[in-house]
């Protein structure tokens, strides 16, 4: 066990590189979430009156069938 502890302490992690990588990962995640929100806003649109009427008719016909 003494050897494993020695190896861990000899190979210390460079915290500057870790912090830079962590900051970059957080930045990429925020950018990705932001892009997804924009994509959702672009792809989602309000239905027109004609589409709403056709949806209502479909629901009524489904109820009649059941």
N, C-alpha and C positions, 0 to 999 in steps of 0.2 A: 504494500500500500504506500510505502514511503516514496517509491519511484513514481507512482501515478500523481501524487501531490506535487512532486518536484517538476514533472513535465508540465502540469497545469500552471504553476507559478513561473516557469521559465518562458512559456509561450503566452505572454500577456497580449491581450487584444489591444490594438491601437484604437483608443476611444475617439480620436478625431475622425478617423476614417469611418467608424461605426456611426457617429453622429451625422456625418455628411450623407452617408447612405440612407440613414433613417429619415433625414429631412427630405431627401430626394424621393424616397418612397411615399412619404406623406403628401408631397407636392403632386406626384403622379396620381395618387388615389383621389385627391381633391379635383384635379383636372378631369379625371375619368368620370367622377360623379357629376361634375358640372356639365360635361359633354352629354351625358345621359339625360340630364334634365332638359337641355336644349333640344335633344333629339325627340324626347317625349312631347315637348311643346309643339315642335314642328309637325310631327306625325299625327298628333291628336287635334282634331278640328271639331267644331260644333256641327251637329247634324242640321240639315236644312229642313224646312217645314214639310217638304214632300217626303223626305226620308222618315221623319217622325210619324207622318200619317201612315206610310206603308208599314212601319213597325207596329203601330197600333192595330192596323188591319190584320197583320200576321198574328198578333197576340189574340185578337178576337176569334180568328179562324181556328187557332190552336185550342182555345177554350171550347168552341163549338164541337170540335172533333173529340175532345176528351169527354 
